[in-house]
Amino acid sequence: MARSVPGYLGPYRLLNVVHTGHATQIWQAYDDANHRIVGVKTLLESDTRREQVGLLRQEYVVGSKIHHPRIIEMYAYDWDRGQPYLAMEWFSSPNMKQRIQQGLEKLAPLTPKIIEQAAESLCYFHQVGFVHRDVKPDNFLVADDGEVKLIDFALAKRIRRGVARWLTLRTKIQQGTKSYMSPEQIRGLTLDPRADLYSFACSIFELVAGRPPFTGTSMIDLLNKHLRAAPPSLESQNPNVTSEFAQLVRRCMAKDRAKRPKSVDDFLREFRMIRVFRVARVVKS
């Protein structure tokens, strides 16, 4: 929602825009009733299409059911003067993508903590019955001390269990972010938490290597690599990673989801038993 002068949106006093995406803006705002800073997500005035309104509402529907310290809290979804908006917990930190762009050397001491906390957020997200479907570095906020918050639930869907898994028709609409999309998501199959695990492994690869595992000359080329190409060696991208860690990430990126760990929880148990780096970096105070 573009405004030249900040004002009120519902009960929230808009202070300043902190992020503008292709269809939404995030405002820092003040909740007068509860005396706290909040984040308010609005749609750009040029993009109040039914699809975008539906995604904004979906984010609240999912987020309002999830309460966990590693996941951003959703407070309210409402309309004001013809504009929908979403109010949420304020967590003033860059996302993982931005942290990576600031330099891996600076990030390395916190990397094990970041991976563990990000995995914890996905574990809980799956435990309450949802698959995220857009796991990527942009959707993990990372504080200076490595604290992580999972964000953006607009594409999340209920995990189908039992016979219901086989009743969903394939879709030709590929929702998600192409650089991190699992083979089954590309094919339009019914997704389970192992799809998020694949995307998470792509994000971990980038966190440690400084680049996503696959790039392409075109969207089709990129998707074909996710479908068919073996992931590059993580050790060749960062010689300081241990072989155990590199192998775990590689297993999580298996094309056949049956060959991945069964869940993010299984990944986390293995992860806690190994080291990320051969030579550990010390967090400077």
Phi, psi and omega in degrees: 000106184280129177222137178279328179235119179302141177217215180256145169232108191060226180273006187257127179273112182286130183257304179197155178281131179250344178201139174233122177258195182286339181224350185226163171231148173249125178254144161277131184219167179241129179269099185299322185293322184253002175055057181208154172281138178226166169259138178235120178262129179232163173271146173297146184301333181275001187222052177262041178291159181303321181298314182291322175299318179297321179293321179296316179294321179299321179300320178289317181303315179288308185297329181291345179266356188240124180226105185205143183296344180261005183231133183298137184274136176261133183256315187199150169232129183201179177237148174214121179051044176081007181242125174281152177208159181231125178256137185213171176304141177268122178225096190278082180212151175293162175274171183301323179301314180295321177298317179300318181293339178283346176126130182291327182299319179290328185276335189307316181299334182262354187303313178301319179294319180298314180297315181297314182291322177297319177296321178299321179296318180290323177304311182291321179304318179286323180299325180275003168104018182237148166254133189287314176073002176213046178286124181195164182304327180297338187257018169237115173279139185230117179283170182299332180267006178093000177295139186239144172228128174280137182228173170065092183251019188297330182261001184296146178225154173298138175286124178276133183238161177061219182297331182300335179299331186263359183265353181274128178284151174296150177238144177271352180272113182267102179262135183137188181248123193301327183290348185230012190276133180289156178304320182290330176290321177298321182281355178077025180277165173296133186257149172230181184303339179292337174292317176296324179297319176300311180297323178295319178297321176298322179292319178297317178306312181294323180298326184264328184262340181088001179209152177293158183295328182234137169228163182212161178283346178206170178299318180297317178299316180297314181295323178297325178293320176298325182282327193229332188277140174291140179295146178295159179292124178292326179294328178288333179279327179216096184298348182277349180284149178283155179294326180297317179292315180300320180292322178296314179298319180296319177297323179291342179258018178300140179296321178272115185298337178293341181266356175276165167307150187292338183200168174294329177298318177296318175304314185296320178298317177293317183301320183290350181259358183232168176260147176282312187246147174294313177248113184287141174267145182264134175288121180276134181278000000 
